[in-house]
Amino acid sequence: MKIIPARFELDINLGDGMEMLRRIEQAGRTCYRSEDNNRLGELDKTKKFIMMILERGHESVLEHEKVTVRIICDRGISHELVRHRIASYCLSGDTEVVAYRKIDSSASSQKKWTLGQLYSWQNDPKRSSRIKLIRLRSLNKAGVLVPGVIKKIHHNGEAQTFQVRTVSGRQIRATAGHQFITQAGEKTTEKLQVGDRIYANGIPALDNADWLFQKYIVENNTLVEMSKLIGCCTSLVTRALRAQGINKPLSVRKNRKPGHGRKGMFSQEARKKISRRMTGSGNPHWKGDSIKPSSGRQRANKMFTPDKCWGCTRTDHLERHHIDHNPKNNKRSNIKFLCQKHHKAFHYGPGVLTAFLDEVASIKPWAIEPTFDVEMRNEEHNFVANGLVVHNSQESSRYCNYSSGRFGGEITFIDLRHFLANPEARKLWEISIEQAERNYMELTTQHGVSPQFARSILPNSLKTEIVVTANLREWRHIFKLRTSKAAHPQMQEIMGPLLQEFQQCIPVVFDDIEVGV
């Protein structure tokens, strides 16, 4: 167990801040049509002009400049920062997002929009209400695509973008700090390499070999659990696993009793009990009393006379369906006759869409262009753009295995020394996080629990890292909100010194913001 203080890393200096002021002045004078008054090198006039802009509330020109900060804090603080959705998604304006649609949807085409189009709708009183009705594809913790609700579209000004192309032909333009979910965890565009596998738009779960392997082998789900998750019968899951060549050793299957499947496992009394249970109508192959022995082995649905499909008016090639899905219950009240199409609908269902892993084929610089974000209301804060799943820039405990050698075999927590002055309270806090670490290690190393489930027992004091990229206008909003008296004390501990750094590196823009006001 390691305990460290919260901290941040800022990658700008006073020289960078001065250049930002000059570029802001240039953008502002273009807006006010006063380019002739733009005198390079006269810093006092530049500061005076920017102060005038701030006093008038014309802060849109600040959106042309942005700053990236790496913050090391606990999960409680990172969750508050994530709510801002500050330029975590930096995508080009022509990036397409698609509407969520079920596999069995009767719609002939998939609805699509560009981020630039949605942003223009958001600022149009006649169309802004339509955004609330849109449901985008979003990836949940189970790896299944679900409908996600848009909260807000953000325009983050112009930035250098990079084109990422995959083997399947998908491509997207994103900034260097944009996050992709890979098989090895989250990676930014600048750290992404050719050959990495990133999550892409959905395919049916039964056709997704990686997803089936993860759920059946790695997470050790039973066929019944998988059928409930997918929305189909267990026989279809078995067929899909067989087609993908995925086999689970008998020794690791759930609810398997020692000696099960061996010759002589049933006693004579048990065998007689099974025989009585499978006799007559209890046998799924029972032909009924009305069938003569000379008629041979007939299909079980011959025990009743089918009339027409319960779901339509078809009268030929009907199949028997058990309402309670129990093939031994051959009572007439439990049987419906269906055509093949409707019978499959009852058993297999539409299934679900899952994300698959697509290999990165190339990464190359593209251009400086306008970038946009989409703030989502769903818990995972992600959506599908240009066929790829985009995610926020935060260290994820779902993909970090703290029991591996990569983290030194220990878990790091953020210290609360400023807030636990009472020695007894601090001792109780240390005992709690130490016990949580022991339980996590035992779950992952001795019981084979994956990190994405074992992390549920870790407290909010768990250390996490989040890369925050925002334009100067958004940073002003963050500092006003997170350095006030009403802000969380731990948030003030980080944001107070960070604001001072901004004020030293970027004159004028943040001078009117005071801590604790």
C-alpha positions as CSV (number, residue, x, y, z in Angstrom):
1,M,0.0,0.0,0.0
2,K,1.3,3.4,-1.0
3,I,-0.1,6.8,0.1
4,I,0.8,9.9,-1.9
5,P,-0.5,13.6,-2.0
6,A,-2.7,14.9,-4.8
7,R,-0.8,16.9,-7.4
8,F,-0.9,18.3,-11.0
9,E,1.4,18.8,-14.0
10,L,1.1,21.9,-16.2
11,D,3.0,22.0,-19.5
12,I,3.0,25.7,-20.3
13,N,5.3,28.7,-19.2
14,L,5.1,32.5,-19.3
15,G,6.4,32.6,-22.9
16,D,3.6,30.3,-24.0
17,G,1.1,32.4,-22.1
18,M,2.2,35.6,-23.9
19,E,1.8,34.0,-27.3
20,M,-1.7,32.9,-26.3
21,L,-2.6,36.5,-25.5
22,R,-1.4,37.7,-28.9
23,R,-3.4,35.0,-30.7
24,I,-6.5,35.9,-28.6
25,E,-6.0,39.6,-29.5
26,Q,-5.8,38.7,-33.2
27,A,-9.0,36.7,-33.0
28,G,-10.8,39.3,-31.0
29,R,-9.8,42.2,-33.4
30,T,-10.9,40.1,-36.4
31,C,-14.3,39.8,-34.7
32,Y,-14.5,43.6,-33.9
33,R,-13.1,44.4,-37.3
34,S,-10.2,46.4,-35.8
35,E,-7.2,44.6,-37.3
36,D,-5.5,47.9,-37.9
37,N,-5.1,48.5,-34.2
38,N,-3.3,45.2,-33.7
39,R,0.3,46.2,-32.9
40,L,2.5,43.2,-32.3
41,G,5.0,43.7,-29.5
42,E,2.9,46.2,-27.6
43,L,2.0,43.9,-24.7
44,D,0.2,46.6,-22.6
45,K,-2.3,47.3,-25.4
46,T,-2.8,43.5,-25.8
47,K,-3.6,43.1,-22.1
48,K,-5.9,46.2,-22.1
49,F,-7.8,44.8,-25.2
50,I,-8.3,41.4,-23.6
51,M,-9.5,43.0,-20.3
52,M,-12.1,44.9,-22.3
53,I,-13.3,41.7,-23.9
54,L,-13.6,40.0,-20.5
55,E,-15.5,43.0,-19.0
56,R,-18.0,42.8,-21.9
57,G,-18.5,39.0,-21.4
58,H,-17.3,38.3,-25.0
59,E,-15.4,35.2,-23.9
60,S,-15.9,33.2,-27.1
61,V,-12.5,34.4,-28.5
62,L,-10.8,32.5,-25.6
63,E,-12.0,29.2,-27.1
64,H,-9.2,29.4,-29.7
65,E,-6.6,28.7,-27.0
66,K,-6.4,25.6,-24.8
67,V,-4.3,24.1,-22.1
68,T,-3.7,20.5,-21.0
69,V,-3.2,19.5,-17.4
70,R,-2.4,16.1,-15.9
71,I,-4.0,15.7,-12.5
72,I,-3.2,13.0,-10.0
73,C,-6.1,12.7,-7.5
74,D,-8.6,10.2,-6.0
75,R,-11.6,8.8,-7.8
76,G,-14.1,11.2,-6.1
77,I,-12.3,14.3,-7.5
78,S,-11.8,12.7,-10.9
79,H,-15.5,12.0,-11.2
80,E,-16.3,15.7,-10.5
81,L,-13.8,16.7,-13.2
82,V,-15.3,14.3,-15.7
83,R,-18.7,16.0,-15.3
84,H,-17.3,19.0,-17.1
85,R,-16.6,16.9,-20.2
86,I,-13.8,19.3,-21.0
87,A,-12.5,18.5,-24.4
88,S,-12.0,14.9,-23.6
89,Y,-13.4,14.1,-27.0
90,C,-11.5,16.2,-29.6
91,L,-12.9,15.1,-32.9
92,S,-13.2,16.8,-36.3
93,G,-16.4,18.4,-37.3
94,D,-17.2,15.9,-40.0
95,T,-17.0,13.0,-37.6
96,E,-20.2,10.9,-37.9
97,V,-22.2,9.5,-35.0
98,V,-25.0,7.0,-35.6
99,A,-28.3,6.4,-33.9
100,Y,-28.8,3.3,-31.7
101,R,-30.9,0.7,-33.4
102,K,-31.8,-2.9,-32.4
103,I,-30.7,-5.8,-34.5
104,D,-34.3,-6.7,-35.5
105,S,-35.3,-3.1,-36.3
106,S,-37.4,-2.7,-39.4
107,A,-35.8,0.6,-40.3
108,S,-34.3,0.5,-43.8
109,S,-31.4,2.8,-43.1
110,Q,-29.2,4.0,-40.1
111,K,-29.6,7.6,-39.0
112,K,-26.4,9.5,-39.0
113,W,-25.2,13.1,-38.1
114,T,-21.9,14.9,-38.0
115,L,-20.7,16.6,-34.8
116,G,-20.7,20.0,-36.7
117,Q,-24.3,19.4,-37.7
118,L,-25.4,18.6,-34.1
119,Y,-23.5,21.6,-32.8
120,S,-25.4,23.9,-35.2
121,W,-28.7,22.3,-34.2
122,Q,-27.9,23.0,-30.5
123,N,-27.7,26.7,-31.2
124,D,-30.8,26.7,-33.4
125,P,-34.0,27.3,-31.3
126,K,-36.0,25.4,-33.9
127,R,-33.9,22.3,-33.8
128,S,-32.3,22.2,-30.3
129,S,-35.2,20.1,-28.9
130,R,-34.4,17.4,-31.5
131,I,-31.0,16.6,-29.8
132,K,-32.8,15.4,-26.7
133,L,-34.6,12.8,-28.7
134,I,-31.4,11.4,-30.3
135,R,-30.0,8.1,-28.9
136,L,-26.4,7.3,-29.8
137,R,-24.6,4.0,-29.5
138,S,-22.8,3.7,-26.2
139,L,-20.7,0.9,-24.8
140,N,-21.6,-0.4,-21.3
141,K,-19.4,-2.3,-18.8
142,A,-20.6,-5.7,-20.2
143,G,-19.3,-4.8,-23.7
144,V,-22.8,-4.4,-25.1
145,L,-23.9,-1.4,-27.1
146,V,-26.8,0.5,-25.5
147,P,-28.7,3.7,-26.2
148,G,-26.9,6.8,-24.9
149,V,-28.4,10.3,-24.3
150,I,-26.7,13.5,-25.5
151,K,-26.3,16.1,-22.8
152,K,-24.4,18.8,-24.7
153,I,-22.2,19.4,-27.8
154,H,-19.0,21.4,-27.2
155,H,-17.0,23.3,-29.8
156,N,-13.3,23.4,-28.7
157,G,-11.8,25.6,-31.3
158,E,-9.1,24.6,-33.8
159,A,-6.4,22.1,-33.0
160,Q,-4.0,19.7,-34.8
161,T,-5.7,16.5,-35.7
162,F,-4.3,13.0,-36.6
163,Q,-6.0,10.5,-38.9
164,V,-6.4,7.0,-37.4
165,R,-7.3,4.3,-39.9
166,T,-8.1,0.6,-39.0
167,V,-7.8,-2.6,-41.0
168,S,-11.6,-2.7,-41.5
169,G,-11.4,0.7,-43.3
170,R,-12.7,2.8,-40.5
171,Q,-11.0,6.2,-40.0
172,I,-11.3,9.1,-37.6
173,R,-9.5,12.4,-37.1
174,A,-8.7,13.2,-33.5
175,T,-6.3,15.4,-31.4
176,A,-3.2,13.9,-29.8
177,G,-5.0,13.7,-26.4
178,H,-8.0,11.8,-27.6
179,Q,-8.6,8.5,-25.8
180,F,-9.2,5.2,-27.5
181,I,-10.1,2.0,-25.7
182,T,-7.7,-0.8,-26.7
183,Q,-7.3,-4.4,-25.7
184,A,-4.5,-3.4,-23.3
185,G,-6.4,-0.4,-21.8
186,E,-6.9,3.2,-22.7
187,K,-4.4,5.0,-25.0
188,T,-4.2,8.5,-26.4
189,T,-3.8,9.1,-30.1
190,E,-0.1,10.1,-29.6
191,K,0.6,6.8,-27.8
192,L,-1.4,4.7,-30.2
193,Q,0.7,2.4,-32.4
194,V,0.1,0.5,-35.6
195,G,-1.1,-3.0,-34.7
196,D,-3.0,-1.9,-31.5
197,R,-6.5,-3.2,-31.4
198,I,-9.2,-0.7,-30.5
199,Y,-12.9,-1.2,-29.9
200,A,-15.1,-0.5,-32.9
201,N,-18.8,-0.4,-33.9
202,G,-21.0,-3.3,-33.0
203,I,-21.6,-6.8,-34.4
204,P,-24.1,-9.4,-33.0
205,A,-22.8,-11.0,-29.8
206,L,-22.9,-14.5,-31.3
207,D,-20.6,-13.5,-34.1
208,N,-18.1,-11.7,-31.9
209,A,-15.3,-14.2,-31.0
210,D,-13.4,-11.9,-28.7
211,W,-16.5,-11.0,-26.7
212,L,-17.6,-14.7,-26.4
213,F,-14.1,-15.7,-25.3
214,Q,-14.1,-12.8,-22.7
215,K,-17.5,-13.7,-21.2
216,Y,-17.2,-17.5,-21.4
217,I,-13.6,-18.2,-20.7
218,V,-12.1,-15.2,-18.9
219,E,-15.2,-14.3,-16.8
220,N,-16.3,-17.9,-16.6
221,N,-20.0,-17.3,-17.2
222,T,-22.3,-20.2,-17.6
223,L,-24.3,-20.8,-20.8
224,V,-27.5,-19.8,-18.9
225,E,-25.9,-16.5,-17.8
226,M,-24.7,-15.8,-21.3
227,S,-28.0,-16.6,-22.9
228,K,-29.7,-14.1,-20.5
229,L,-27.2,-11.4,-21.4
230,I,-27.5,-12.0,-25.1
231,G,-31.3,-12.6,-25.1
232,C,-31.4,-16.0,-26.8
233,C,-31.6,-19.7,-25.8
234,T,-28.6,-21.7,-24.5
235,S,-28.5,-24.0,-27.6
236,L,-27.8,-21.0,-29.8
237,V,-25.0,-19.9,-27.5
238,T,-23.5,-23.5,-27.6
239,R,-23.7,-23.4,-31.4
240,A,-21.9,-20.1,-31.6
241,L,-19.2,-21.2,-29.2
242,R,-18.7,-24.4,-31.2
243,A,-18.5,-22.4,-34.5
244,Q,-15.8,-20.1,-33.0
245,G,-13.8,-23.0,-31.6
246,I,-14.2,-21.8,-28.0
247,N,-14.1,-24.6,-25.5
248,K,-14.0,-24.4,-21.7
249,P,-12.3,-27.2,-19.7
250,L,-14.8,-29.3,-17.7
251,S,-12.7,-28.7,-14.5
252,V,-13.4,-24.9,-14.4
253,R,-17.1,-25.0,-15.3
254,K,-19.4,-23.6,-12.6
255,N,-21.7,-25.9,-10.5
256,R,-19.8,-28.9,-11.6
257,K,-19.7,-31.7,-9.0
258,P,-16.7,-34.0,-8.5
259,G,-17.1,-37.1,-10.6
260,H,-19.8,-35.8,-12.8
261,G,-20.0,-37.5,-16.2
262,R,-18.2,-40.7,-15.1
263,K,-19.5,-44.1,-15.8
264,G,-21.4,-45.5,-12.7
265,M,-22.0,-42.0,-11.3
266,F,-25.7,-42.8,-10.7
267,S,-26.8,-45.5,-8.3
268,Q,-29.4,-48.1,-9.2
269,E,-32.0,-46.1,-7.2
270,A,-31.1,-42.9,-9.0
271,R,-31.3,-44.6,-12.4
272,K,-34.8,-45.9,-11.6
273,K,-35.9,-42.4,-10.5
274,I,-34.6,-41.0,-13.8
275,S,-36.4,-43.7,-15.7
276,R,-39.8,-43.0,-14.0
277,R,-39.3,-39.3,-14.7
278,M,-38.6,-39.8,-18.4
279,T,-41.5,-42.3,-18.9
280,G,-44.7,-41.3,-20.8
281,S,-45.4,-37.6,-21.1
282,G,-42.3,-36.7,-19.2
283,N,-40.2,-37.8,-22.2
284,P,-39.8,-35.0,-24.8
285,H,-39.9,-37.7,-27.5
286,W,-43.2,-39.2,-26.2
287,K,-45.6,-39.7,-29.2
288,G,-48.8,-39.8,-27.2
289,D,-51.4,-42.6,-26.6
290,S,-53.2,-41.9,-29.9
291,I,-50.1,-42.9,-32.0
292,K,-50.1,-46.6,-33.0
293,P,-46.8,-48.5,-32.6
294,S,-46.9,-49.5,-36.3
295,S,-46.7,-45.8,-37.4
296,G,-43.0,-45.7,-36.4
297,R,-41.0,-42.9,-34.7
298,Q,-43.0,-39.7,-35.5
299,R,-42.3,-36.1,-34.5
300,A,-43.5,-35.1,-31.1
301,N,-45.9,-32.5,-32.5
302,K,-48.0,-35.2,-34.0
303,M,-49.5,-35.8,-30.6
304,F,-51.7,-32.8,-31.3
305,T,-53.2,-31.6,-34.6
306,P,-51.8,-28.2,-35.6
307,D,-54.1,-25.8,-37.3
308,K,-52.2,-22.6,-38.1
309,C,-49.2,-20.5,-36.9
310,W,-50.0,-18.6,-33.7
311,G,-48.1,-15.6,-35.0
312,C,-49.5,-15.6,-38.5
313,T,-51.9,-17.5,-40.7
314,R,-49.5,-20.0,-42.2
315,T,-50.7,-23.6,-42.0
316,D,-47.7,-25.6,-43.4
317,H,-44.4,-26.6,-41.9
318,L,-45.5,-25.7,-38.3
319,E,-43.3,-26.4,-35.3
320,R,-44.2,-27.0,-31.7
321,H,-43.2,-24.4,-29.1
322,H,-43.3,-24.8,-25.3
323,I,-44.6,-21.7,-23.6
324,D,-42.6,-22.3,-20.4
325,H,-39.5,-23.5,-22.4
326,N,-39.8,-26.9,-20.7
327,P,-39.8,-29.6,-23.3
328,K,-41.1,-32.1,-20.8
329,N,-44.3,-30.2,-20.2
330,N,-46.5,-31.5,-23.1
331,K,-49.8,-30.3,-21.9
332,R,-51.9,-28.8,-24.6
333,S,-52.2,-25.5,-22.7
334,N,-48.4,-25.2,-22.8
335,I,-48.0,-25.7,-26.5
336,K,-48.3,-23.2,-29.4
337,F,-47.8,-24.1,-33.0
338,L,-45.6,-21.6,-34.9
339,C,-43.9,-21.3,-38.3
340,Q,-40.1,-21.4,-38.4
341,K,-39.7,-17.7,-38.4
342,H,-41.9,-17.0,-35.4
343,H,-40.5,-20.0,-33.6
344,K,-37.0,-18.6,-33.9
345,A,-38.2,-15.2,-32.7
346,F,-39.5,-16.8,-29.4
347,H,-36.3,-18.8,-28.8
348,Y,-33.4,-16.8,-30.2
349,G,-34.7,-13.2,-29.8
350,P,-33.0,-10.2,-31.5
351,G,-29.8,-10.6,-29.5
352,V,-27.5,-7.7,-28.7
353,L,-24.8,-5.7,-30.4
354,T,-21.2,-5.8,-29.0
355,A,-18.1,-3.9,-29.8
356,F,-15.3,-5.8,-31.6
357,L,-11.5,-5.2,-31.6
358,D,-10.3,-3.6,-34.9
359,E,-6.5,-3.4,-35.6
360,V,-4.9,0.0,-36.2
361,A,-3.5,0.2,-39.8
362,S,-2.0,3.7,-39.9
363,I,-1.7,7.0,-37.9
364,K,-0.6,10.2,-39.6
365,P,-0.8,14.0,-38.9
366,W,-3.7,15.6,-40.8
367,A,-4.5,19.3,-40.3
368,I,-5.4,22.1,-37.9
369,E,-9.2,22.1,-38.0
370,P,-12.2,22.8,-35.7
371,T,-12.8,20.1,-33.1
372,F,-15.9,19.1,-31.1
373,D,-17.0,17.1,-28.1
374,V,-20.2,15.3,-27.2
375,E,-21.1,15.2,-23.5
376,M,-23.1,12.0,-22.7
377,R,-25.4,11.3,-19.8
378,N,-24.6,7.6,-19.6
379,E,-22.4,6.4,-16.8
380,E,-19.5,5.3,-19.1
381,H,-19.4,8.7,-21.0
382,N,-18.6,7.2,-24.4
383,F,-20.2,6.9,-27.8
384,V,-19.5,5.5,-31.3
385,A,-18.0,8.0,-33.7
386,N,-17.0,7.0,-37.3
387,G,-17.5,3.4,-36.2
388,L,-15.1,3.6,-33.3
389,V,-15.8,3.8,-29.5
390,V,-14.4,7.1,-28.0
391,H,-13.8,7.5,-24.3
392,N,-12.8,10.2,-21.8
393,S,-9.2,10.8,-20.8
394,Q,-9.0,9.1,-17.4
395,E,-7.1,6.2,-15.9
396,S,-9.5,3.3,-15.7
397,S,-9.4,0.9,-12.8
398,R,-11.4,-1.5,-15.1
399,Y,-8.3,-2.2,-17.2
400,C,-5.6,-1.7,-14.5
401,N,-4.7,-5.0,-12.8
402,Y,-3.0,-3.8,-9.5
403,S,-2.0,-7.3,-8.6
404,S,0.4,-7.5,-11.6
405,G,4.0,-6.5,-11.5
406,R,3.3,-3.4,-13.5
407,F,2.1,-1.5,-10.3
408,G,4.7,-3.0,-8.0
409,G,2.2,-5.4,-6.4
410,E,0.6,-2.6,-4.4
411,I,-2.3,-0.1,-4.7
412,T,-1.7,3.7,-4.4
413,F,-4.1,5.9,-2.5
414,I,-4.4,9.7,-2.2
415,D,-3.5,11.0,1.3
416,L,-6.1,12.8,3.5
417,R,-3.6,14.2,6.0
418,H,-5.1,17.8,5.7
419,F,-8.6,16.6,6.5
420,L,-7.9,13.9,9.1
421,A,-6.3,15.8,12.0
422,N,-7.7,13.3,14.5
423,P,-5.0,10.5,14.8
424,E,-7.7,7.9,15.6
425,A,-9.7,8.9,12.5
426,R,-6.6,8.7,10.4
427,K,-5.7,5.3,11.8
428,L,-9.2,4.0,11.0
429,W,-8.9,5.3,7.4
430,E,-5.6,3.6,7.0
431,I,-6.9,0.2,8.3
432,S,-9.9,0.5,5.9
433,I,-7.8,1.1,2.7
434,E,-5.3,-1.6,3.8
435,Q,-8.1,-4.1,4.2
436,A,-9.5,-3.1,0.8
437,E,-6.1,-3.7,-0.8
438,R,-5.8,-7.2,0.8
439,N,-9.3,-8.1,-0.4
440,Y,-8.6,-6.9,-4.0
441,M,-5.3,-8.9,-4.2
442,E,-7.1,-12.1,-2.9
443,L,-9.9,-11.7,-5.4
444,T,-7.6,-11.3,-8.4
445,T,-4.8,-13.7,-7.5
446,Q,-6.6,-16.5,-5.6
447,H,-10.1,-16.5,-7.0
448,G,-9.5,-15.4,-10.6
449,V,-11.8,-12.4,-10.4
450,S,-11.1,-9.9,-13.3
451,P,-9.9,-6.4,-12.4
452,Q,-13.2,-4.8,-13.8
453,F,-15.2,-6.7,-11.1
454,A,-12.6,-6.7,-8.3
455,R,-12.3,-2.9,-8.4
456,S,-15.8,-2.6,-6.9
457,I,-14.4,-3.0,-3.4
458,L,-11.8,-0.2,-3.8
459,P,-12.6,3.1,-2.0
460,N,-12.8,6.6,-3.4
461,S,-9.3,7.3,-2.1
462,L,-7.9,5.2,-4.9
463,K,-5.3,7.2,-6.9
464,T,-6.2,7.9,-10.5
465,E,-4.8,10.1,-13.2
466,I,-6.9,12.2,-15.6
467,V,-5.7,14.3,-18.5
468,V,-7.8,17.5,-18.8
469,T,-7.7,19.5,-22.0
470,A,-9.9,22.6,-22.2
471,N,-9.9,26.0,-23.9
472,L,-9.4,29.1,-21.8
473,R,-13.0,29.9,-21.6
474,E,-13.8,26.5,-20.1
475,W,-10.9,26.8,-17.7
476,R,-12.4,30.1,-16.4
477,H,-15.7,28.3,-15.8
478,I,-13.9,25.4,-14.0
479,F,-11.9,27.7,-11.7
480,K,-15.0,29.8,-10.8
481,L,-16.9,26.6,-9.9
482,R,-14.1,24.5,-8.3
483,T,-12.3,27.2,-6.2
484,S,-15.4,28.7,-4.6
485,K,-16.3,28.2,-0.9
486,A,-18.9,25.6,-1.9
487,A,-16.3,23.4,-3.7
488,H,-15.1,20.1,-2.1
489,P,-12.1,20.7,0.2
490,Q,-10.0,18.2,-1.8
491,M,-11.0,19.9,-5.1
492,Q,-9.9,23.3,-3.6
493,E,-6.6,21.7,-2.6
494,I,-5.8,21.0,-6.3
495,M,-7.6,23.8,-8.0
496,G,-6.3,26.6,-5.8
497,P,-2.6,26.1,-6.6
498,L,-3.5,25.3,-10.2
499,L,-5.3,28.6,-10.6
500,Q,-2.2,30.4,-9.3
501,E,-0.1,28.6,-11.9
502,F,-2.5,29.7,-14.6
503,Q,-2.3,33.3,-13.4
504,Q,1.5,33.3,-13.5
505,C,1.7,31.7,-16.9
506,I,-1.2,33.4,-18.6
507,P,-1.6,37.1,-17.6
508,V,-4.9,39.0,-17.5
509,V,-7.2,36.1,-18.5
510,F,-7.6,34.6,-15.0
511,D,-6.7,37.6,-12.8
512,D,-10.3,38.4,-11.9
513,I,-10.9,34.9,-10.3
514,E,-10.2,34.6,-6.6
515,V,-10.0,31.4,-4.5
516,G,-12.8,31.0,-1.9
517,V,-15.1,33.7,-3.3
